[in-house]
């Protein structure tokens, strides 16, 4: 996802709806409907703060931060001026995206154990 002319972020996974795709340059995508980032211990602070804030400023509608170490998924949703404070989901909880037409998932399905 491009943040400038020569700078971009590489999410672990992202989803762009057909509606949004029609408005974007396919060679220079600047936002997404859903971004999923798998948090690594070495970049956790960067992923949760700087990178998340950048996705929010770019208008990403929903951000999932998957923390395999803690077995949690934090879901942040766009408010119009960035992301909300987010909700943290733990093992056994069912989660669903508000922007991706997918079935309800569990934290375990998105964690690697």
C-alpha positions as CSV (number, residue, x, y, z in Angstrom):
1,X,0.0,0.0,0.0
2,X,1.6,3.2,-1.2
3,X,2.1,6.0,1.3
4,X,3.9,8.3,-1.1
5,X,5.6,8.4,-4.5
6,X,8.5,6.1,-3.5
7,X,7.3,4.7,-0.1
8,X,4.9,1.8,0.7
9,X,3.9,-0.6,3.4
10,X,3.7,-4.3,2.9
11,X,0.9,-5.8,5.0
12,X,0.9,-9.5,5.7
13,X,-2.6,-9.7,4.1
14,X,-5.0,-7.2,2.8
15,X,-8.4,-7.1,1.1
16,X,-9.7,-4.6,-1.4
17,X,-13.4,-4.8,-2.4
18,X,-14.3,-4.6,-6.0
19,X,-15.9,-1.2,-5.3
20,X,-12.7,0.2,-3.9
21,X,-10.5,-1.5,-6.5
22,X,-12.5,0.4,-9.2
23,X,-11.4,3.7,-7.7
24,X,-7.7,2.8,-7.2
25,X,-4.7,2.7,-9.6
26,X,-3.9,-1.0,-9.7
27,X,-0.2,-0.2,-9.9
28,X,-0.3,2.3,-7.0
29,X,-2.9,1.2,-4.4
30,X,-3.1,3.7,-1.6
31,X,-5.6,2.1,0.8
32,X,-7.5,-1.1,1.5
33,X,-10.7,-2.2,3.1
34,X,-9.0,-4.6,5.5
35,X,-5.3,-5.0,6.5
36,X,-4.1,-7.9,8.6
37,X,-0.7,-7.6,10.3
38,X,1.0,-10.4,12.1
39,X,2.9,-8.8,15.0
40,X,6.5,-10.0,15.4
41,X,8.3,-9.4,18.7
42,X,11.0,-7.4,17.0
43,X,8.6,-4.9,15.4
44,X,5.6,-5.0,17.8
45,X,5.9,-1.3,18.9
46,X,6.3,-0.1,15.3
47,X,3.4,-2.3,14.0
48,X,1.0,-1.2,16.8
49,X,1.8,2.5,16.6
50,X,3.6,3.9,13.6
51,X,2.4,1.4,11.0
52,X,-1.1,1.3,12.4
53,X,-1.4,5.1,12.5
54,X,-0.2,5.2,8.9
55,X,-2.9,2.7,7.8
56,X,-5.4,4.8,9.7
57,X,-4.3,8.0,8.0
58,X,-4.5,6.2,4.6
59,X,-8.2,5.4,5.2
60,X,-7.9,1.7,5.7
61,X,-11.3,0.7,7.0
62,X,-10.3,-2.1,9.3
63,X,-7.0,-3.3,10.8
64,X,-6.4,-6.6,12.5
65,X,-3.3,-7.0,14.6
66,X,-2.6,-10.7,15.1
67,X,-0.3,-11.4,18.1
68,X,0.6,-15.0,18.0
69,X,2.7,-14.8,21.2
70,X,-0.2,-13.5,23.2
71,X,-2.8,-15.5,21.2
72,X,-4.8,-12.3,20.6
73,X,-6.3,-10.3,17.7
74,X,-6.8,-6.6,18.1
75,X,-9.4,-5.2,15.7
76,X,-9.3,-1.4,15.0
77,X,-12.0,0.3,12.9
78,X,-11.8,3.5,10.9
79,X,-13.6,6.5,12.6
80,X,-13.0,9.0,9.8
81,X,-9.9,10.5,11.4
82,X,-8.0,7.3,12.1
83,X,-8.7,4.2,14.0
84,X,-10.8,3.7,17.2
85,X,-9.1,2.3,20.3
86,X,-9.8,-1.2,19.1
87,X,-11.0,-4.4,20.7
88,X,-8.8,-7.3,21.8
89,X,-10.1,-10.8,21.2
90,X,-8.6,-13.9,22.9
91,X,-8.7,-17.6,22.4
92,X,-12.2,-19.0,22.1
93,X,-13.7,-15.8,20.9
94,X,-15.5,-15.5,17.6
95,X,-14.6,-12.5,15.4
96,X,-16.0,-11.1,12.2
97,X,-15.0,-8.3,9.9
98,X,-17.4,-5.5,9.1
99,X,-15.8,-5.0,5.7
100,X,-14.8,-8.5,4.5
101,X,-17.6,-10.9,3.5
102,X,-16.1,-13.8,5.3
103,X,-17.5,-16.3,7.8
104,X,-17.1,-15.7,11.5
105,X,-13.6,-16.9,12.6
106,X,-12.0,-17.8,15.9
107,X,-8.7,-16.4,17.2
108,X,-7.3,-19.9,16.9
109,X,-8.0,-20.0,13.2
110,X,-5.8,-17.0,12.7
111,X,-3.0,-17.9,15.1
112,X,-0.2,-20.4,14.6
113,X,0.3,-22.8,17.4
